[in-house]
Amino acid sequence: MKVAFETLGCRMNQFDTDLMRTKFIEKGYKIVDFEDIADVYVINTCTVTVGGDRSSRQAIYRAKRRNPKAVVVATGCYAQVNPKALASLKEVDLVVGNTHKSEIVKIVEEYLEKREKKVFVGEIFREKEVRNYDTVLYFEGVRPFLKVQEGCNKFCTFCVIPFARGKVRSVPKEKVIEQVKALAQRGFKEVVLTGTQLSQYGWDRGYTLYGLLRELVKVEGIELIRLSSMHIKEMDKNLLELITSEEKIAPHFHLSLQSGSNRILELMDRGYTREEYEEVVNYITERRPESSIGTDVIVGFPSEGEREFEETYEFLKRIPIAYMHVFPYSDRPNTKASKIKPKVPERIKKERVKILKELDEKKRREFYEKNKGRKLRAVIVEENRLLTENYIDVKREGFKEVGELVEIVL
C-alpha cells in the first residue's frame, strides 16, 4: 500500500513525520509524494496560529479530492488540541493526537479492517518521556537536527504549545552524547540541538542544558553545535558564559522577544522586561561580536495600542538583532489571552506585520554589512553555497566539498 505525508508547522513536526514514515516503511508500505495517488494520506497538522489550522484543513481537503477512497489521517498539534473540529470533517477518517503518533500504523491497519471512524487522543500532560528517541533525527541537507527535549513548562498566555506537546520531557544525557558521537563518526561537522523549548532541557531529569553542552563540546569531530530557540530567563550565568566563550558553540542564538512593550510582556506572562531582554542580548554581542541574534515577535496582541506597537518598533530598531520572525496574534483554544479584550482589528495587525517585516529586511542587510571582511567558519551545505557559523547564507564559487567546514572572509 502507498502512504503519503504532508507536514505543516515547525521542525518538531518534521521529526515526528520522519518517525511515522519509518514505522510505515518497516511494515512494508511504499512512501509516495503527497501530490501522488496514495492509499493512506497522513497530514501532520499545526495549530500554533489560525493560519496553521487553515493550512492543515486545506491539505486534508486536497488529499481526499486526490483519492476519495483513501484513508485520510489527521495527526499532530491541531489533532491534539481540537480533535472534535477535525473529526467533524467528512474528509477525515482518523484523528490521531501527538499522544498516539507512535501507534499510527496499528491504528491505520485496524481502520482498514473495520472502516470505523475514530479519534485517538490521550492526555498529553501524562506523557513522561520523548518516545522512540533513536529515530528522532531530522536532516536538512548536511545538517543533522537532534531533538533533545519536547514540551514546555511555561504557559505563556497566548501559547497553545503546552496543550499540544505537553510538559518538558528530556532525552537522557548519555543518549544525546552517544548520538552526537555517532554523527561525528559519520563525518558531520555541525549538529543542531533542538526542542520545543531548548533552554528547559533536563528540567525533568535534574540536569541542565549547560551540563549537556559541557559534555558535547568534548566530542571530537563535531566542530559546530548550533542551538535552537531559548528563553532568556532560562539562561543562567553559567550557560551565558559558556555560549559566549566556547568556540564550538555557534554564535547564533534565537531568543524569542514577542513584544517590546513591558505592559504587553506582562499580559503575555513572559516573565521578563524588555530591559532584561536587552541586557542578555548586549552581554552576548559584546562578548562575541559576530553573534547573530534572532527573535520572534507577535503583533496585535489583545489591547496592543499604537503606543505599545511603537515601543516594540523602536526597541527592535535599537537592539543588535540580526533577524526577526513576525506573526500576527490569533486566539488559540485554552489560552488566557483569548479572553483578553479589546481585540486588535485584522486590518491593523496586517499593517503592523508589514511595518515590522520591512524592519526585518533592514536588520538583515545591516547584519550582513557589519560582517563584511570578517573571517567566519561556514559549512558547505550545497556546491557553491555555504552557511556561516552566525547564520549568513553565502553563495560563492569554488566550494564543492559538501558537508565540510571551511573558513571564509565574508
N, C-alpha and C positions, 0 to 999 in steps of 0.2 A: 504493500500500500504506500501511497505517496503522501508525505506530510510537508506543509509549507508554514513558515513562520513570518510574522510581522512584529517588529519590536518598536515600541514608542517610548519616548521619555529618556531617562537617564542611563548611565553606564551600568548601574545595578541591574537594570532590566536586560542589558546585553549579557551580563554574566548569567542571569537566570535562563535566558533563551539558549545560551550555549549548553547549559546543564540539561535542559529539557531535550534539546536536539540530540545530545549524546545518548540520552536514555532511549529515544526512539531508534537511533542507529543501532544500538546494542540489541534491540528486539527485532532487527531486520527490516525496518522501514526505510524507504528511499526518501531523501530530502530533496525537495524541488523549490524553485523560486516562488515567491508569493504571487507573482503575476502569472504563474502556470496553473494548469488544471491539477488540483490535488484532491485526495480523498478526505484529508483532515487539514483544516486551517487552524493554527494556533495564533491568536492575537494577544501579545503580551502588552497589556494596556498601561496607560499613565493617567494619573488623576491630580497631578500637582497644580494644574490650573483648569479652568473651564475649557480652554483650548485643547488640553490633553484629553479630556473627556470626549470632546467633539471629534478629534482626530481618531481616537480609538473606535468610536461608533462608525465613522466613515470606513475604516479598514474592515470592520465586521460586515458592513453592507456590501463592500466590494467583493469580499470572499464569497458570500452567499450568491451574489449575482454571477460570479465566475463559474461556480458549480453548485446549483441548488440542492444537489443530492449529498454534498459534502457535509462532514461533521465540523461545525464551527465552535471552537473553544475560546471563550474569553477568560483570560487569566491576568495576573498582575495586580497593580495597585488599585485600579478602578474596580476590579472584581472583588478585592478585599474590602474596600471601603463602602461600596454601594452595590452589593450583589443583586439586590432587588431590581434596580434600574436596568441592569444588563439582562437579568433573567426574563424581564418583561418584553424584551425584543424578540420578535418571531424568528429573526435570523440566527439567534444564539441557541445552541443545543446544550452546551455545558458551561457552567461558570465555576472556575477553579481559582480560589484565592491564593495568596502567597503562602499560606499555611500548608497547602496541598500540592504545590508545584512538583515536589519530588515524587509524587504518586501519579503524575499525569498520564503515563502510558497505561497503567492499570485502570484508571478512571475512563479513558477513551475506549479501551478494549471491552470494559463492562457495558459501556453505552452501545457499542457496535453489536453486542449480543441482544440487549433488551430494548434499545431505542427509547429510553425513558429520560426525558429532560430533567437534569438535576443540578443542584448547587452544592459545591464542596468548599465551604469557607469556615475555618475554625477561629478560635480566639487567639489573635496574633500576640497578645501580651503573655501568653503561656509558653511561647517559643523560648527555648533556653540555649540554643546553640546555632552556629552557622552550619547548615546541613550540607552534606556531600562536598566537604571542603576541597578534596583533592582535585575536583574538576572546576573549581571556582577561579578560573584564569581566563582572561579575555585578551586577545591580541589586536592591537591597532597597528597593522603592518609589522614593523620590527620591534615595537614597544609593548612588552607584556604588562598588563594591568592585573595586579594581585589584590583580590578583595580580602581584607583582613578583619573587617568588622561589618556588622549590619545593625540597623536600628538606631534610635536616638532617644535619650532620656530627657531631652529638653523640649517642653511643649510650648513653642512659640505660638502666640495666639492666632497666627494666620496659617499655620502649617498643618497639613494633613498627614505628613510622612510617618509620624509615630503610630498613627492608626492603620497605616498601610504596611509598615515594616516592623513595628513592634519596638521593644526596648533593646538596649545595647546587648549584642552577643558578639564576642570576640573570638577569633581563631586562636588556639593556643600558640604561645610564642615559639615553641620548638617547631611547630608545623610551618610557621611563616619562615623561620630561618632555613629549614630544610628545603622549602620551595625556592627561596632566593638562591641558595647554593646550587640547586638543580638548574635554575635558569642561567647561572654563571657558567656552569659546566657545558651548557648548550650554546654558549658563546654570546649571550646577550650582555650588552654594556649598560643598559638602563632598565630600571624596573620602576613602575608607578604603583605606589601603595594607595589603595582607595577603600572607601567605605561610605556608608550613609553619612557619618559624621566622624571623620578620621581621628579628630582630637579626643574622642571618647574611647579610643581603643584601650582595652584592658580594664575598663571600669568594672566589668562584671567578674574579672578574674584576679583583681588585686594587684595589677601592674599597670604600666603607663606606656604611652607612645614613646616617650623619652627613653625608657628602658629598652624597648624593642629596637629603636634606632641605634642605640649604643652597640647592640649586638650586630645589627645588619651592616654597619659601616666597616666591620671587620671582615666581611665576606669578600674573598679575593675574586677578581674578575668583574664584579659589578662596580662600575665607575660613577654612575649617577643614580641616586634614589630620589625620585620625584614624589611629592606629597600632594594628595588631593585636598579638598576643602576642609578648613579648620575654623573653630570658633575662638575669638581672641581671649575670651575668659576661661578657656580650657587649656591655654598655653602658659605654663608656669615659667619661672626664670630659667630653670634647667633646660627646658625644651627650647626656649628662645635663644639661649646662649649656644646650644648645640647647633641649631639650624643656621645660625649666623657665623659659625666658626668652622664647621665641618665641611670640607671641600666636596665630599661625596654626596652631600645633600644638595640637590639642585636649587639654585637661588630663584625659585619660582613658587610663590605661595598664594593660594586662593583663600582670602579672608572675607567672608560674607559680611557686608555692612547692613544692607536692607533699607536704611534711611539715614539722612544726615541731620534729622531733627530729633532732639532729645525727647520732646513730647511724644513723637510717633514711636521712637525706640522703646519708650516706657510702655506705651499701649501694645506694642508688639511683644513685650516681655523678653527683650533680647538680653537684658542683664548687664548692659554697659552703656556708657555715654559716648557721644562722638569724640569727646576729648580723650577718653581711654582708648578708643579705636585708633585715633591719630598717634597716640603715644607708642603703640605697638608698631604701627607702620613706620614711624620715624626711627624707632630702635632698629628695625630690620634694615631699612635702606641706608642708615648711617653706618652700620657695621658691615653690610655687604652692598655697596652702591650699585652693583649690577643687578640687584634683585628686581624681579618682576612681581608686582602685587596685583592680583586680580580680585574682583569683587562682584557681588550680586546686589542689585537694587530693585526694590519694589516701589512702583509709583501708584498713587491713587488709593493708598490705604485709607479705610474709613476715617473721615473727619480731617484728612490732609488738606489744608487750605493753601492758598498761594504763598503765604509766609513760610510754611513748613517745606513746601517744594523748593522755594528759593534758597532756604537754608541748606537743603540737600544738594542743590546745584552748586552753590558757592563752596560748600565743603568738598565735594568731589573735584571741583576745579582746582582747589588749593593743594590737596594732598597728593603725594607722589605715587599714584596708582598707574598701572600700565594699560589696563583694560577693564571693562565692566560688562556684565550681562544685565540687561534691563527687562523687567517683567511688569506688566500691568497687574494690579491686585485683582483677585477674583475670590468671591466667597467659596469656602470649602466646607464639606459636611463635618460636623462635630467640633468645629473650631470656635473659639471665643470671639474672634474678630468678626465672624459672620453676623454676630448680634450687635456689633458697634455701629452707631449711626452718628452723623449722616453719611450716606454713601457718596462717593465721587462719581459724577456722570461719566459714561464711557467716552464721550467726545473729549472731555478734559484729560482723561487718562491717556488717550491716544496722542494728544498734543504733548503731554509731558514725556511720554515714551520717546517721541520723535526728538524732542529737545535733548534728552539725555543720550540718545544714540548718536546724535551729532557730536556731543561732547566726548563720547567714547571714541569716535573716529579720530578726533583731535588728540586725545590722550595716547592712542596707539601710535600715531605719527610722531608725537613728541618723544615717546619712549624709544622708538627706533632711532631718531636723530641723536638722542642722548647717548646711545650705544655705538654710534659710528666711530670707527677707529679702535674700538675695544677688542681685546683678544678674548675669545669665548670658545668654550668646548661645545661641540654640536654632534648629534647623532645623524648619520646619513639615513634618512627614512625612505628615500627613493633615489634612483640615479639622478644626480644633479639637484637634489632637494634635501635640505638639512633642517633640523630643529635644534635651536641653541639651548643651552642649559637654562637660560632665562626666558624660554618660550617664544623666540622670534623665528618665524618661518622664513627660510632663506633659499632662494633659487640661485645656484651657482654652478657653472660648468666645471667638469673635471673630477667630480666626486662619484665614483662608481661602486665603491665597496659598501654596499647597503648593509646597515647594521653596525658599522664601525663608528667609533668615537674619534673625532678629529678636532684639531684646533684651527679656528679661522679668525681673521680680523674682519669685523663687520664693515 
